[in-house]
Amino acid sequence: MMTPLHPFAAVAAGTMLGLAALTAPNTTPTRGLQAVPACTTECLGGHATMPMVGDSVPEDQLHRVSAPGRYGLSQAPDGDSYAVVGGHLVRIDADEGRILSVLRPAPRILD
């Protein structure tokens, strides 16, 4: 029959094991391991280049945002609209399709 540990003894043992794990050196062997290249925008399914302010984007290469609230935005200023271009949320001129500002990455279409 085993004697149960006192709760403080269990806490002390857990603390010691936790500290040992935190202070242990990195023991992962690196010899023979090949470097894994980082995933680029292309492997994520996006475009290779980030949209630039002033670019005119053809209608078939953008998704016009119909529900800006889903992206955390209010309504676009008069004459502007929001769109997703190449995985980025942008503000565009509603008539010309010219990019006025690049807001942030938008990896998914939310509307």
N, C-alpha and C positions, 0 to 999 in steps of 0.2 A: 504494500500500500504506500502511495506517495503522499508526502506531506505538502499541502498547498503552500505556495509562496505568499509571503506577506505582500500586500499591495505596493508598499514602498519599495520592496526589493525588486518587484517587477518593473516599476518605474525607473529605478536606478539602472537595471540591466538594459532596458530599452534605450535610456539616455546614452549609456556607454556605447552600445552598438550603433546608435544613430550618429554619435560624434565620430566614431571610428570610420563610418562610411563617408562622412563629410570631409574628413581630413585625409583619407587615403589618396595616394598619388594616382594619376591616370595610368592604369595598368593595361590599357588596350594595346595589343601588339600592332605595330604599324608596318613592320617589315612584310613585304609581299602583298600588301593591300593596294589596290589600284584606286587612284583618285576618281571620285564620281563627279561628273560635271553637274553644275547647278542647272536646274530646269529654267529654260528661258521662256519668253513670252510665246515663242513659236510652239514649244511643247505643251503649253497650257491651252493652245488653240486660238490664241489671239494673233494680232498682226505684229510684225517685227518692229515697226516703228511707232512711236508715240505720236498722236496727232499734235500738230503745231498750230499756234495762233496765227490766223491769216490764211490757213489752208482752206480751199473750197472742196467740200466733200460731196461726191455724187450721191444722189438720193438712195441708190441701191447699196451703198456702203455704210449707211447710218440707220439707227433705230430712233425715231422721234419718240420722246418720252411723253406719254399721255397722262400719267399720274405722277407729277413731281413729288408729291407727299411720300410716296413709297421710297424715294431716294433721299428723304430728309430735306427737301427743297420746298420753297413757296412757289407761287406762280412766277413764271419768267417775266422780266420787264417787257413793256409793249414793244413789238417788233422783233423780239427774240424768242427762242424756244430752247429747250434742253434736248440733248440727244446722246446716245451711246455710240461712240466711234472707236473701233479698235480696242475695245475693253476699257475705255475711259469715258467718264461722264463729262460732257462739254456743253457750253452755251453757244448757240449758233444764231446767226442772222436768219430769221424765219424765211425771208424771201430769197436770199442769195445762197444760203447753205454754207456761208463762210464762218469758220470757227472764231469766236470772239474771246473765249477763255476755256482753258482746260481745268476742270474742277478737281477730279480725283479718279482713281481707278474704280471701275464698275465691272467686276468679273462676271456678273449675272444680270440678265434682263429681268427687271422686277415688275413690269407692267405689260 
